[in-house]
């Protein structure tokens, strides 16, 4: 069960990262297009040198103009590179916001997955505890039934034994009454001639002449 859950969680994370990568490319394209229209703002020094260069050319002072032109080209290139660096920093700063949002989304997703797994584990634990409790209840109920059955059996055996003892005791009393000494003429009632149940013996004793 947890293997299936973990596999599904990995697939969800993979799909989320894939979507984020596509969104990152789209965002980068949008941001770069938004700064293409921006033009560098050259420093006052560069602007002044352009004015000087123009005047030198107008005066036909070409040697001096060439020197100024070379210095101006170096300064313009430096400021253009600085401007490009600023643009790239601006782009990366805007993209960084999207990267942070993506990371937060992944972390939040992982937390939800972890929470879901813990809830699933807790639910499995509760199910197991209920199953164990149900089994224990069944065992306890079975023991109680067995105990009651044994008690009933013991009571039945005890009553049966008491009944047997009572019958045996009555039979012994009846025999002592009807027995006669050896050699007497009442051999008809000798123990050797007594047959039948204890009830019939009792009736015989009652009918014996005194």
C-alpha positions in Angstrom: 0.0 0.0 0.0 2.8 2.5 0.9 4.8 1.5 -2.2 1.8 2.5 -4.4 1.4 5.7 -2.5 5.1 6.6 -2.8 5.1 5.8 -6.5 2.1 8.1 -7.0 3.8 10.8 -5.0 7.0 10.6 -7.1 5.0 10.8 -10.3 3.2 13.9 -9.0 6.5 15.6 -8.1 8.0 14.7 -11.5 5.0 16.2 -13.4 5.1 19.3 -11.2 8.8 19.9 -11.9 8.2 19.3 -15.6 5.5 21.9 -15.6 7.7 24.3 -13.7 10.5 24.0 -16.2 8.2 24.8 -19.0 6.8 27.8 -17.1 10.4 29.0 -16.3 11.2 29.0 -20.0 8.1 30.9 -20.9 8.7 33.4 -18.1 12.3 34.0 -19.2 11.2 34.6 -22.8 8.6 37.1 -21.5 11.0 38.9 -19.3 13.7 39.2 -21.9 11.2 40.5 -24.5 10.0 43.1 -22.0 13.6 44.6 -21.7 14.5 44.5 -25.4 13.1 48.0 -25.9 15.3 49.5 -23.2 18.2 51.5 -24.4 21.3 52.4 -22.4 21.7 55.8 -20.9 25.3 56.9 -21.5 27.1 59.0 -18.9 27.6 62.8 -19.2 31.3 62.2 -20.0 30.4 60.1 -23.1 27.9 62.7 -24.2 30.4 65.5 -23.9 33.0 63.5 -25.8 30.5 63.0 -28.6 30.1 66.8 -28.8 33.8 67.3 -28.8 34.2 64.7 -31.6 31.5 66.4 -33.7 33.2 69.8 -33.4 36.6 68.4 -34.3 35.2 66.8 -37.4 33.5 70.1 -38.3 36.9 71.9 -37.9 38.5 69.2 -40.0 40.9 68.3 -37.2 40.9 64.7 -38.1 43.9 63.6 -36.1 42.5 64.9 -32.9 39.1 63.6 -33.8 40.5 60.1 -34.4 42.0 60.1 -30.9 38.8 61.3 -29.3 36.8 58.7 -31.4 38.9 55.8 -30.1 38.6 57.0 -26.5 34.9 57.4 -27.0 34.5 54.0 -28.5 36.2 52.4 -25.4 34.0 54.3 -23.0 30.8 53.5 -24.9 31.7 49.8 -25.0 32.4 49.8 -21.3 29.1 51.5 -20.5 27.2 49.3 -22.9 28.6 46.2 -21.2 27.6 47.6 -17.9 24.1 48.2 -19.2 23.9 44.7 -20.5 25.0 43.4 -17.1 22.3 45.5 -15.4 19.7 44.1 -17.8 20.7 40.5 -17.1 20.7 41.2 -13.4 17.2 42.6 -13.8 16.1 39.6 -15.7 17.6 37.2 -13.2 16.0 39.1 -10.4 12.6 38.7 -11.9 13.2 35.0 -12.8 14.4 34.4 -9.2 10.9 35.2 -7.9 9.5 32.5 -10.2 12.2 30.1 -9.0 11.4 30.7 -5.4 7.7 30.2 -6.0 8.5 26.9 -7.7 10.7 25.8 -4.8 8.0 26.7 -2.4 5.4 24.8 -4.4 7.6 21.7 -4.4 8.3 22.0 -0.7 4.6 22.5 0.0 3.8 19.5 -2.2 6.3 17.3 -0.3 4.9 18.4 3.0 1.4 17.5 1.9 2.6 14.1 0.7 4.4 13.5 4.0 1.3 14.5 5.9 -0.8 12.2 3.8 1.6 9.3 4.3 1.5 9.9 8.1 -2.3 10.0 8.1 -2.3 6.8 6.0 0.1 5.2 8.5 -2.0 6.4 11.4 -5.2 5.0 9.8 -3.5 1.7 9.2 -2.4 1.6 12.8 -5.9 2.4 14.0 -7.3 -0.4 11.7 -4.8 -2.8 13.1 -5.5 -1.8 16.7 -9.3 -2.2 16.1 -8.6 -5.6 14.5 -6.5 -6.7 17.5 -9.2 -5.4 19.9 -11.9 -7.3 17.9 -9.9 -10.5 18.1 -9.3 -10.0 21.8 -13.0 -9.4 22.4 -13.8 -12.6 20.5 -11.3 -14.5 22.6 -12.7 -13.1 25.8 -16.2 -13.9 24.7 -15.2 -17.4 23.8 -13.6 -17.9 27.2 -16.7 -16.7 28.9 -18.9 -19.1 26.9 -16.5 -21.9 27.7 -16.5 -21.0 31.4 -20.3 -20.9 31.5 -20.5 -24.2 29.7 -18.0 -25.8 32.0 -20.0 -24.4 35.0 -23.2 -25.9 33.6 -21.5 -29.2 33.1 -20.0 -29.2 36.6 -23.5 -28.3 38.1 -25.0 -31.1 36.1 -22.4 -33.6 37.2 -22.7 -32.4 40.8 -26.5 -32.8 40.7 -26.2 -36.2 39.1 -23.7 -37.3 41.8 -25.9 -36.0 44.6 -28.9 -37.9 43.1 -26.9 -41.1 42.9 -25.7 -40.7 46.4 -29.2 -40.1 47.6 -30.6 -43.2 45.8 -27.7 -45.2 47.1 -28.2 -44.0 50.7 -32.0 -44.9 50.5 -31.2 -48.3 49.1 -28.8 -49.1 51.9 -31.4 -48.1 54.6 -34.1 -50.3 53.0 -31.8 -53.3 52.8 -30.8 -53.0 56.5 -34.5 -53.1 57.4 -35.4 -56.3 55.4 -32.3 -58.3 56.1 -32.8 -61.3 58.6 -30.3 -63.3 60.5 -28.9 -66.4 58.8 -30.9 -69.5 59.5 -34.2 -67.8 60.2 -37.4 -69.0 58.5 -37.8 -65.7 56.7 -35.5 -66.7 53.8 -38.1 -65.4 51.4 -36.9 -61.9 52.2 -33.2 -62.7 52.2 -31.0 -60.3 50.3 -30.4 -63.1 47.8 -34.1 -63.0 46.9 -34.3 -59.2 46.5 -34.5 -58.1 43.0 -35.8 -55.1 41.2 -35.4 -51.3 41.7 -35.0 -49.6 45.0 -38.6 -48.5 44.8 -39.8 -52.1 44.5 -37.6 -53.0 47.5 -39.1 -50.2 49.5 -42.6 -51.4 48.6 -41.6 -55.0 49.7 -40.4 -53.7 53.0 -43.6 -51.8 53.6 -45.7 -55.0 52.8 -43.7 -57.2 55.1 -45.7 -58.5 58.1 -44.6 -57.2 61.5 
